[in-house]
Amino acid sequence: MTRMSGRVLYAVVGGLAGALVLLVLDFYRSTARLSEVKVTVPQLSEFTFVVNDDARQVAWHLFVETVTRVSTQPLADGDGLIREALTSLYGLFATTRDTLKASRPSIAVSGGHTVEQLAIAMLNRELRPFLSAWHPRLRVYEEEHPGQPESLWPQCGTCRTELRAVQRHLAGYAHSFARLAGVRDAADIIRATAGFDVSGGAARGPGGGAGRP
């Protein structure tokens, strides 16, 4: 009986030790290459973000999603469709949210911001307000004037103007994601793919206005 109890105790202690080792390794992996990155958010200031390999991967994914979508492509008056741009913006919103839900939360570090904060700011400060304002208006026009071109929509010009502003802001966020991911020549990539000079972007922080992201 004593031998049996000793074996059980040995197995329990061994299991706990193994679990502890796994936790330590997992913590080490999550903090591996933890570093600070200075990101200059267009038209605001320079902020300090703390990233590790997991955060860099999330930032890379968000950079690719942001810079390659129709939602960030310049839409000159008379070119393209607002409906297509809105659909792309919805897709970017959903993809960003799903990416954050599936990723490991960044480790909180005093004085540093995270890629998640920047991504949520993009959702709540840029995408959500624009979509909430313009999607219902365009839908009403489409339902009341089936088959009519968007160019006849009385609010078409105003919507396109605000869309261009949002696109410039998204280019700014794309540049910030690129910096966090360690992408080289990010400004040139964005200029070539999205058509915007990120120096004219305007990504806003979670606090709004000139608040810290």
NORDAZI-V338153 format. One record per helix or strand of 2 or more residues. SS is the DSSP state (hx for helix, st for strand). FROM is the first residue (numbers start at 1). TO is the last residue. If there is no record, write none. Layout:
SS|FROM|TO + SS|FROM|TO
This chain:
hx|2|31 + st|35|40 + st|46|51 + hx|53|67 + hx|70|72 + hx|82|102 + hx|115|144 + hx|150|152 + hx|156|181 + hx|186|193 + hx|198|200
